[in-house]
Each structure stands twice: as structure tokens, then as C-alpha cells.
Amino acid sequence: MRKIELDIVALSHSVTQSHNYAVVLGEQNGSRRLPIVIGGFEAQAIAVAMERMTPNRPLTHDLFKNAIETFAIDLKEVVINNLLDGIFYARLVCERDGEIYEIDSRTSDALAMAVRFNCPIYTYEFILDAAGVVLEESEGKATAKASGGGRAKRRRGPVKGAALTTYTVDELNKLLEDVLSKEDYEQAAKIRDEINRRQEEG
């Protein structure tokens, strides 16, 4: 079957499941989108890598990356290869000493690894036919399009009862240092988005 390459174009709170997140994959050279609901921990793992944050200690996916690199294993690609009863399945396609190995994975974990290895993400036509949607792009949508370098914008939210828009840039930078020291990478991503927005407008 022909593989279709995807990019991560957005990461936001799930509209249908309030305690989860949705990662939206976009078809390269196409208008179809593949939204996948993932847990908060996995969303954080993806956001940390996309924002190029450096945790004080390795997160689980960083540990796995370091381990397989230590043993000279290269993650070549991630393939979302099946959809059963609303659950996506994925495989990590790895290479070692010229041999190809395929490892079964949760899709959210596979995406977190793909971002860390900067490797391509693929799926098949039947999965896009079953779960893909065509989104009309418009300003002000809750799920924003990704900006340059594959980084995805997230919906901005309150920090300790106050909206980020009420902070000055200096206060935002101090707040960013504070949440990073507490390893709150989800909030750090929101703060960094607000700082980037100010810089773009300025």
C-alpha cells in the first residue's frame, strides 16, 4: 500500500474529551487532517520536543531515544498502520547494522519519538478515508495552524487565575523560568506561544 506522509500541524485540548488533548496530523500536499486524541502526558512529551525545551532530567521518551542511540539504532520512520474500533495503531521502523526492525507502539508514543528523531510520519489511504477530515482554515479557530519549523501553536489559557495577556513580556519570561524549574512543560509551551505572539506583533 502507498504510504502518505503527514506533518504535525496542531496540538490542542480535545474538543470532545476535556481531560485529553488532540494532535492533528496534516497530509503533505493535501488538505486532509487526521485528529488523534492523546493523553496529557503524551501531549507534554510531544510539546517539549517540538518547542525544543530541555528538561532538567530526561523524560521517558528522551530516555528511550538515548538508549536506542547508545546501541546504534536509528528510527527511520513512524507508520500509523491501522485503525480498529476507533483506536490508532502505529509502528516504529528502526534500522541497526543494515537490518530493519518494526516495533509495535501506541500512536502517541510513536509521534513523541518521531519529533525527537525528526523522522517522517506516514499513514495509509484507508485510515485517512476512515478518520480524516478536511478542515477549512480561518483566523480565530481554537486549534491554530502550525508555524514555521513544524512547531504547533496551542490555545492560550489562564495561569494561576490570570490570563497570559495581562502579563508584561518581562513577567512572562520570569514566569517561563519558574514553570520550567517545576517541569510544567505544558504551561511553558503556552507561555512561550504568548511571548512569540508578542514578538511577531511587535
Helices and strands as residue ranges (DSSP letters): E 3-13, E 21-27, E 32-38, H 40-50, H 60-70, E 74-84, E 87-96, E 99-106, H 107-117, E 121-124, H 125-131, E 133-134, G 148-150, E 158-159, E 162-163, G 164-166, H 169-181, H 185-201
